């Protein structure tokens, strides 16, 4: 079977010249044969895009010639390749925000993705993520004196991988990639966003939980010390 990629690779190297149609055959006064051809030479060259690939392969294998696409089908195919009207991702700003490797930078990068009119379910999850990332940042900042949390996985993998996957999805849409690939990528993004939100919320809970334990332990130690010094009334003990 002839691979379609082969035809694509040679597309810019040649064009197909349609065979001129003989419109009249006659003998002149000297006995020579005159083959008349159409004068409109502009119609004699056919773009590679005008060829019906599948039918042409079958025709060539059988010893025939190339088969042209139906005009209506060809126009429809061209219309399908028109770039979508949705806002394009500001890739320079997106990469700059991603490069910061901070929760604030990732939040701003998520806003840039959200600006590109994502599908409704993905959009809803991104809106929630944009609300929750600042909550995580507030928890980290508020309790950094009593609890040091490890966010390396969030900075290096969880968040950037999810956002980059969405960026690739937008590129697929712009390039007119097949529907199967687009749909599969949408599912992957949805799964990644759901898991990321679970991880973010769990990390917030973890910070508050351990910070509370640490604060309570410090309060107990302070109470014990002050009680030993006779400064705490037993009825006010924690």
C-alpha positions as CSV (number, residue, x, y, z in Angstrom):
1,X,0.0,0.0,0.0
2,X,1.3,3.5,-0.9
3,X,1.6,5.6,2.3
4,X,-0.2,8.9,2.3
5,X,2.8,10.5,4.0
6,X,4.8,9.9,0.8
7,X,2.4,12.0,-1.1
8,X,2.5,14.7,1.5
9,X,6.3,14.8,1.5
10,X,6.5,15.4,-2.2
11,X,3.6,17.8,-2.3
12,X,5.8,20.9,-2.6
13,X,8.1,19.3,-5.1
14,X,5.7,18.9,-8.0
15,X,2.2,19.6,-9.3
16,X,0.1,17.4,-11.4
17,X,-0.4,18.6,-15.0
18,X,-3.8,17.6,-16.4
19,X,-3.7,16.0,-19.8
20,X,-4.8,18.5,-22.4
21,X,-8.0,17.6,-24.1
22,X,-7.9,17.3,-27.9
23,X,-10.8,19.4,-29.2
24,X,-10.4,18.8,-32.9
25,X,-8.4,16.6,-35.3
26,X,-8.2,17.4,-39.0
27,X,-5.8,17.2,-41.9
28,X,-4.4,20.4,-43.4
29,X,-3.9,20.9,-47.1
30,X,-0.4,19.3,-46.9
31,X,-1.6,16.1,-45.3
32,X,-0.3,17.0,-41.7
33,X,-2.5,16.2,-38.7
34,X,-3.4,19.2,-36.5
35,X,-4.2,18.4,-32.9
36,X,-6.0,21.4,-31.4
37,X,-5.9,21.9,-27.6
38,X,-7.7,24.4,-25.4
39,X,-6.1,27.8,-25.1
40,X,-7.0,28.3,-21.4
41,X,-3.7,26.9,-20.0
42,X,-4.6,28.1,-16.5
43,X,-7.0,25.1,-16.3
44,X,-4.3,22.6,-17.2
45,X,-2.4,22.7,-13.9
46,X,-4.0,21.0,-10.9
47,X,-2.9,21.5,-7.3
48,X,-1.9,18.5,-5.3
49,X,-4.8,19.4,-2.9
50,X,-7.2,18.8,-5.8
51,X,-6.3,15.1,-6.1
52,X,-8.6,12.5,-4.5
53,X,-5.8,10.5,-2.8
54,X,-7.6,7.2,-2.1
55,X,-9.2,6.9,-5.5
56,X,-6.0,8.0,-7.2
57,X,-4.0,5.2,-5.5
58,X,-6.5,2.6,-6.8
59,X,-6.5,4.2,-10.2
60,X,-2.7,4.4,-10.5
61,X,-2.2,0.8,-9.3
62,X,-4.7,-0.3,-12.0
63,X,-2.7,1.6,-14.7
64,X,-5.1,4.6,-14.7
65,X,-4.5,8.3,-14.1
66,X,-5.0,10.5,-11.1
67,X,-8.6,11.2,-9.9
68,X,-9.6,14.7,-9.1
69,X,-11.7,15.6,-6.0
70,X,-15.3,16.5,-6.3
71,X,-15.4,20.3,-6.3
72,X,-17.9,20.5,-3.4
73,X,-15.9,18.0,-1.3
74,X,-12.7,19.9,-1.9
75,X,-14.3,23.2,-0.8
76,X,-15.6,21.6,2.3
77,X,-12.2,20.1,3.1
78,X,-10.6,23.5,2.8
79,X,-13.2,25.1,5.1
80,X,-12.5,22.5,7.7
81,X,-8.9,23.6,7.9
82,X,-9.8,27.2,8.7
83,X,-8.3,28.3,12.1
84,X,-10.8,28.6,14.9
85,X,-12.1,32.0,16.0
86,X,-11.3,31.4,19.7
87,X,-8.5,33.4,21.3
88,X,-5.1,32.0,20.8
89,X,-2.8,31.1,23.7
90,X,-0.2,33.8,24.4
91,X,2.6,31.2,24.4
92,X,5.4,33.7,25.3
93,X,3.5,34.9,28.4
94,X,2.5,31.3,29.2
95,X,6.1,30.0,29.2
96,X,7.3,33.0,31.2
97,X,4.7,32.3,33.9
98,X,5.5,28.6,33.9
99,X,9.2,29.3,34.2
100,X,8.6,31.1,37.6
101,X,7.9,27.7,39.2
102,X,5.7,29.3,41.9
103,X,2.0,28.8,42.8
104,X,1.3,32.4,41.7
105,X,3.0,31.9,38.4
106,X,1.1,28.7,37.7
107,X,-2.1,30.4,38.7
108,X,-1.5,33.1,36.1
109,X,-0.6,30.5,33.5
110,X,-3.9,28.7,34.2
111,X,-5.7,32.0,33.6
112,X,-4.1,32.3,30.2
113,X,-5.3,28.8,29.3
114,X,-8.8,29.6,30.5
115,X,-8.8,32.7,28.2
116,X,-8.7,30.3,25.2
117,X,-12.3,29.2,25.5
118,X,-11.8,25.6,26.8
119,X,-14.6,23.0,26.8
120,X,-17.1,23.6,29.5
121,X,-16.0,20.7,31.9
122,X,-12.3,21.6,31.5
123,X,-13.2,25.3,32.0
124,X,-15.0,24.6,35.2
125,X,-12.1,22.6,36.7
126,X,-9.7,25.3,35.7
127,X,-11.8,27.9,37.4
128,X,-11.8,25.8,40.6
129,X,-8.0,25.3,40.3
130,X,-7.4,29.1,40.0
131,X,-9.3,29.5,43.2
132,X,-7.6,26.7,45.1
133,X,-4.0,27.4,44.3
134,X,-4.0,30.8,46.1
135,X,-5.6,29.0,49.1
136,X,-2.6,26.6,49.1
137,X,-0.2,29.5,48.9
138,X,-1.9,31.2,51.8
139,X,-1.7,28.1,54.0
140,X,2.0,27.6,53.2
141,X,2.8,31.3,54.0
142,X,0.6,31.4,57.1
143,X,2.0,28.3,58.8
144,X,5.6,28.4,57.5
145,X,6.8,29.1,61.0
146,X,5.3,25.9,62.5
147,X,5.1,23.5,59.6
148,X,7.4,23.1,56.6
149,X,5.5,21.4,53.7
150,X,7.2,19.8,50.7
151,X,5.7,21.2,47.4
152,X,8.5,20.0,45.1
153,X,6.1,17.5,43.3
154,X,3.6,20.3,42.8
155,X,6.2,22.7,41.4
156,X,8.1,20.1,39.3
157,X,5.4,17.7,38.1
158,X,1.8,17.9,39.1
159,X,1.0,21.4,38.1
160,X,3.3,22.0,35.1
161,X,2.4,18.7,33.5
162,X,-1.3,19.4,33.7
163,X,-0.9,22.9,32.3
164,X,1.5,21.8,29.5
165,X,-0.9,19.0,28.5
166,X,-3.7,21.6,28.1
167,X,-1.3,23.8,26.1
168,X,-0.6,20.9,23.7
169,X,-4.3,20.3,23.4
170,X,-4.8,23.8,22.2
171,X,-2.0,23.3,19.6
172,X,-3.8,20.2,18.4
173,X,-7.0,22.2,17.9
174,X,-5.1,24.9,15.9
175,X,-3.4,22.3,13.7
176,X,-6.7,20.5,13.0
177,X,-5.5,17.2,14.4
178,X,-7.9,14.3,14.1
179,X,-11.0,14.2,16.3
180,X,-9.9,10.9,18.0
181,X,-6.7,12.4,19.3
182,X,-8.4,15.6,20.4
183,X,-11.1,13.7,22.3
184,X,-8.5,11.4,24.0
185,X,-6.5,14.4,25.0
186,X,-9.6,16.1,26.5
187,X,-10.1,13.0,28.7
188,X,-6.5,13.0,29.8
189,X,-6.8,16.7,30.7
190,X,-10.0,16.1,32.7
191,X,-8.4,13.2,34.6
192,X,-5.2,15.3,35.3
193,X,-7.2,18.3,36.5
194,X,-9.4,16.2,38.8
195,X,-6.3,14.5,40.4
196,X,-4.5,17.8,40.7
197,X,-7.4,19.4,42.6
198,X,-7.6,16.4,44.9
199,X,-3.8,16.8,45.6
200,X,-4.1,20.5,46.2
201,X,-7.0,20.1,48.6
202,X,-5.3,17.3,50.4
203,X,-2.1,19.4,50.8
204,X,-4.1,22.3,52.2
205,X,-5.8,19.9,54.7
206,X,-2.4,18.4,55.6
207,X,-0.9,21.8,56.3
208,X,-3.8,22.9,58.6
209,X,-3.8,19.5,60.3
210,X,-0.1,19.4,61.2
211,X,0.1,23.1,61.9
212,X,-2.8,22.7,64.4
213,X,-1.0,19.8,66.1
214,X,2.2,21.8,66.2
215,X,0.4,24.9,67.6
216,X,-1.4,22.8,70.2
217,X,1.8,21.1,71.3
218,X,3.5,24.5,71.7
219,X,0.5,25.8,73.7
220,X,0.7,22.7,76.0
221,X,4.4,23.3,76.6
222,X,3.7,26.9,77.4
223,X,0.9,26.0,79.8
224,X,3.1,23.5,81.5
225,X,5.9,25.9,82.0
226,X,3.7,28.7,83.3
227,X,1.9,26.3,85.6
228,X,5.1,25.2,87.1
229,X,5.8,28.8,87.8
230,X,2.4,29.3,89.4
231,X,1.0,31.5,86.7
232,X,-1.9,29.3,85.4
233,X,-5.2,28.8,87.2
234,X,-6.1,25.0,87.0
235,X,-9.6,25.8,85.7
236,X,-8.1,27.6,82.6
237,X,-5.9,24.6,81.6
238,X,-6.1,23.4,78.0
